[in-house]
Amino acid sequence: MSKKYQSFSEFYPFYLSEHADLTCRRLHFVGSTLVLSCLIWAFYTQTWAALWLLPVLGYGFAWVGHFFFEKNRPATFTYPWYSFLGDWVMYKDILTGKIKF
């Protein structure tokens, strides 16, 4: 990744190109869904220790997708904030049918 992205709108097409593999996208979606579920559960039950699971669930599923299916290096390592935002925009795009699931 040699290009320096100056905005999220510039970064997002690159982010999507790094998620071309359907299994990788599905693993991202599952991880993000588990993150949301865990977050809601933690607040509902006031089990604050469960919040430690959020990065494990979110990044764990995503990184398996990248290392074993997409066979690339997650953008999180170079663009952590844009990548985090990209995860949620892609999640929304999958939910709305803009991106194939």
C-alpha positions as CSV (number, residue, x, y, z in Angstrom):
1,M,0.0,0.0,0.0
2,S,2.1,2.9,-1.2
3,K,-0.7,5.5,-1.9
4,K,-1.5,8.0,0.9
5,Y,-5.3,8.5,1.1
6,Q,-6.4,12.0,2.1
7,S,-10.1,11.2,2.6
8,F,-12.4,8.3,3.3
9,S,-14.1,8.8,0.0
10,E,-10.8,8.3,-1.7
11,F,-9.9,5.3,0.5
12,Y,-13.2,3.4,0.2
13,P,-12.8,2.1,-3.4
14,F,-9.4,0.7,-2.3
15,Y,-11.0,-0.8,0.8
16,L,-13.6,-2.6,-1.3
17,S,-10.9,-3.9,-3.7
18,E,-9.3,-5.5,-0.7
19,H,-12.6,-7.3,0.0
20,A,-13.2,-8.9,-3.4
21,D,-13.4,-12.4,-1.9
22,L,-17.0,-13.3,-0.9
23,T,-15.9,-15.4,2.1
24,C,-13.8,-12.5,3.4
25,R,-16.8,-10.2,3.1
26,R,-19.0,-12.7,4.8
27,L,-16.5,-13.1,7.7
28,H,-16.4,-9.3,8.1
29,F,-20.2,-9.3,8.2
30,V,-20.4,-12.0,10.7
31,G,-17.8,-10.4,12.9
32,S,-19.5,-7.0,12.7
33,T,-22.9,-8.6,13.6
34,L,-21.4,-10.3,16.6
35,V,-19.8,-7.0,17.7
36,L,-23.2,-5.3,17.6
37,S,-24.9,-8.2,19.3
38,C,-22.2,-8.3,22.1
39,L,-22.4,-4.5,22.5
40,I,-26.2,-4.6,22.9
41,W,-26.0,-7.6,25.2
42,A,-23.3,-5.9,27.4
43,F,-25.4,-2.8,27.8
44,Y,-28.6,-4.6,28.4
45,T,-27.1,-6.9,31.0
46,Q,-24.6,-4.4,32.2
47,T,-21.9,-7.0,31.8
48,W,-19.1,-4.5,31.0
49,A,-16.4,-7.2,30.9
50,A,-18.0,-8.5,27.7
51,L,-16.8,-5.3,26.0
52,W,-13.3,-6.9,25.9
53,L,-14.7,-9.3,23.3
54,L,-15.5,-6.6,20.8
55,P,-12.0,-6.3,19.1
56,V,-11.6,-10.1,19.2
57,L,-14.9,-10.7,17.5
58,G,-14.6,-7.8,15.0
59,Y,-10.9,-8.2,14.0
60,G,-10.7,-11.9,14.6
61,F,-13.3,-12.8,11.9
62,A,-12.0,-10.0,9.5
63,W,-8.4,-11.1,9.8
64,V,-9.2,-14.7,9.2
65,G,-10.9,-13.5,6.0
66,H,-7.9,-11.6,4.9
67,F,-5.1,-14.0,5.8
68,F,-6.8,-17.2,4.7
69,F,-9.2,-16.2,1.9
70,E,-8.4,-12.8,0.5
71,K,-4.6,-13.5,1.1
72,N,-3.8,-9.8,1.7
73,R,-2.7,-7.6,4.6
74,P,-5.6,-5.9,6.4
75,A,-5.8,-2.2,5.7
76,T,-6.2,-1.7,9.5
77,F,-2.5,-1.9,9.9
78,T,-1.9,1.1,7.7
79,Y,-5.2,3.0,7.9
80,P,-6.8,2.1,11.2
81,W,-9.5,4.8,11.3
82,Y,-10.5,4.6,7.6
83,S,-10.5,0.8,7.8
84,F,-12.8,0.9,10.8
85,L,-15.1,3.2,9.1
86,G,-14.9,1.1,5.9
87,D,-16.0,-2.0,7.9
88,W,-19.2,-0.2,8.9
89,V,-19.9,1.3,5.5
90,M,-19.4,-2.1,3.9
91,Y,-21.7,-3.6,6.5
92,K,-24.4,-1.1,5.6
93,D,-23.8,-1.7,1.9
94,I,-24.2,-5.4,2.4
95,L,-27.4,-4.9,4.5
96,T,-28.9,-2.6,1.8
97,G,-27.9,-5.0,-1.0
98,K,-25.4,-2.6,-2.6
99,I,-22.7,-5.2,-2.1
100,K,-23.2,-8.9,-2.7
101,F,-23.3,-11.1,0.3
